[in-house]
Amino acid sequence: MMDLTAREWVTHSITHPFEGFEDMRWKKAGSIKIASVIVILWFIASIFYNRLYGFQFYTQPDKMFNVIPYIVQTIILFLTWVVGNWSICTLLDGEGTVRNIYIYSAYALIPYVASIYIDVFLSHFLIRDEMVFIQAVRIIGLLWTVVLVFSAIKSVHQYSVLKTILAIVLTIAAMLIMLFLLVLLLSLFQQVYVFIYSIYTELAYRLKV
Amino acid sequence: MKHIIRRLLPLALSAALTVGMTGTLAVSAEEHYDVYNYDRWEEAVPSQAGYLAARSVSGEDLGIGDFSEPSDIFRDAYDQFFIVDTKNDRIVVTNSELTEVVMVMEDFTMPDGSVTHLKSPEGIYVSPETDLVYIADYNNSRVLVCDYDCNVTMELTKPSSELFSQELTFLPQKVLADKAGNVYIVLGNITTGAAMFNNEGEFVGYYGANTVEATSQVIANYFWKLISTEEMRSRQARTVPSGITNFDLDDEGFIYTCTQSTSQKKDTVKKLNPAGTNLFSSLETSWGDIQSVYDANTNKNYQSMICDIEISDDGNINCLDLTSGRVFQYDEEGELLFIFGSSSDQLGGFTEVAALESYGNEILVVDTRKNTVTIFEETDFGRIVHDATVKYNGGYYEEALDPWFEVLQYDGNYRRAFLGISAAYLVQGNYEGSMKYAKLADSPYRYNRAFEGWRQEWLTEHTSLVVIVLLVIAAAAVAWSIYRKKHPKDRSKYDVTHAGPVREEE
């Protein structure tokens, strides 16, 4: 029973929103490799979405391109989610390990990531009047992912429905705190850098004179 | 401005090189300031000059003694210019070339035969229908209506109506009369719009008032008013809209107003229909300079304040910016065409601009400190752009194609040209060309329309191909599912409970 390949587990988990992740947990299946590929595909999708979109829907000015925001909006965001969820759920008697949270959350992202690729593809064939198709794909992908994320968190930690909702809300709060601390850290480092740099310029000036 | 100059230099050099090699294009480089225009991202980019300062005329040149703080200029139906010479208390009427004085209006005969004089007049309007001259006589608190021989037919003074607050003095600055003979007067101390009088001289009401923008400060004031006492409220500053500064009438009878204000950002230029509704409210145009601009000549940062507006005969909207001394010319849809002028002492530069007027391919700007009228003439580039714009706005897209291409030879950055070419190609059915130029103009809307046509054309041409491809895909899918049914996977080696290959993968 349930003897599936790693790839088949992916299809199984995302096509069975209520049982899929439970089955996967029971069989101790799921691959970090595939999960990482999904996250990287998400990152590439976000770039495609901004760069390769059909021109008739285009809004982004392309005077310059910076890859950092895309990394932050996808990979960093995902890692923050995993770490945030793990730290919250460790306190809330969750049974999931970091590895499992990582894998299950990534699998849950598949419909959303796929919807981005489909939209980018469709945007080259549709006109503005037919934008409703693009939006439909987008909304379906997003809702599907929301359901899957809920199911994934529920089964990875073996929570009840209410506790899952609580855990997700707390995770989002934890993510905000982490981002805040990161920004704080960066600005502190910035100030240290400025301080050292001003000492350097001062010394350089003295030495010259 | 600094970054513009930095970007301009290599461009100017390369432009000079190409011109030197081909020697066909007449590039003007006579301006003492950087000629620029705004691109789609609202950034200033170097551009070609549409107008050049040709000459400036002072009162001395006309042989009537220097002007003293002239504040308005108007062209009548016979192409004579009426210059309001404020501190000399006179109106100077010149011929269309501004070379000779036709007459000087100083003494006015009242209906009862007495003679009256002006005192710091600030505005003038000459009705093309009735040939009546309307003069905003500021310090006499009246508007004089007279004919060309200075016989006063009507005098508009402070209305005794309840609608007009009697504590206020009547300070007319600018005046206008529509085809029906209604007189509109911009008053110096009124923020509720232009005072409107009917053709019998009765006060009717106000017209074209600005609204208060809901800025954060206004909202905060409103909140404090709710909780403060009567005494506190009386000490608080009241929130009033900025009054309109100037206006002009176009051929179709629409009134364009401008507002010179540092606080008001939206609706500084309005196009009003007879009901007083702003037809420009949906435009995204930011009138004047978009960002505050650094001027190297005066070492200051500026924010535009539009102090005069003028609609030329071909429908272009000319706005005069008091802070920078620049004229911004827009077409009738509010698309920026040219920027010219500066604040400096040279020809084409101004100390304090007051009014502008257009005549054929000329733009005249009155400087109230230099006491001169500067005449800008259209360059070759300006002529071609105007030619193309007039055709484009008239709906003759295909006829505008050639001038637009010529425009691109002068300035390859001119976005209006790309839009025009795209529209022309779309009309011609050249969808691919239209798509190409829509992309260059960075206009998704236009591209969308061209793409729709192109897709339609492509689908009708390649119907069979599309059908074949779809059939092949369907056949492949069916074949694959049949193959899978005949050769099912061997499940046993993937049984993860017995340390299958899934565990090995990690």
Chai-1 contact restraints between the chains, C-beta under 6 A:
chainA,res_idxA,chainB,res_idxB,connection_type,confidence,min_distance_angstrom,max_distance_angstrom,comment,restraint_id
A,D3,B,R491,contact,1.0,0.0,6.0,A-B,restraint_1
A,D3,B,Y494,contact,1.0,0.0,6.0,A-B,restraint_2
A,D3,B,D495,contact,1.0,0.0,6.0,A-B,restraint_3
A,T5,B,Y494,contact,1.0,0.0,6.0,A-B,restraint_4
A,A6,B,V502,contact,1.0,0.0,6.0,A-B,restraint_5
A,A6,B,E505,contact,1.0,0.0,6.0,A-B,restraint_6
A,K27,B,V496,contact,1.0,0.0,6.0,A-B,restraint_7
A,A29,B,V496,contact,1.0,0.0,6.0,A-B,restraint_8
A,A29,B,V502,contact,1.0,0.0,6.0,A-B,restraint_9
A,S31,B,E505,contact,1.0,0.0,6.0,A-B,restraint_10
A,I32,B,E506,contact,1.0,0.0,6.0,A-B,restraint_11
A,F55,B,K439,contact,1.0,0.0,6.0,A-B,restraint_12
A,F55,B,Y447,contact,1.0,0.0,6.0,A-B,restraint_13
A,Q56,B,P444,contact,1.0,0.0,6.0,A-B,restraint_14
A,Q56,B,Y447,contact,1.0,0.0,6.0,A-B,restraint_15
A,Q56,B,N448,contact,1.0,0.0,6.0,A-B,restraint_16
A,Q56,B,F451,contact,1.0,0.0,6.0,A-B,restraint_17
A,Y58,B,P444,contact,1.0,0.0,6.0,A-B,restraint_18
A,P61,B,W41,contact,1.0,0.0,6.0,A-B,restraint_19
A,I127,B,N448,contact,1.0,0.0,6.0,A-B,restraint_20
A,I127,B,E452,contact,1.0,0.0,6.0,A-B,restraint_21
A,R128,B,N448,contact,1.0,0.0,6.0,A-B,restraint_22
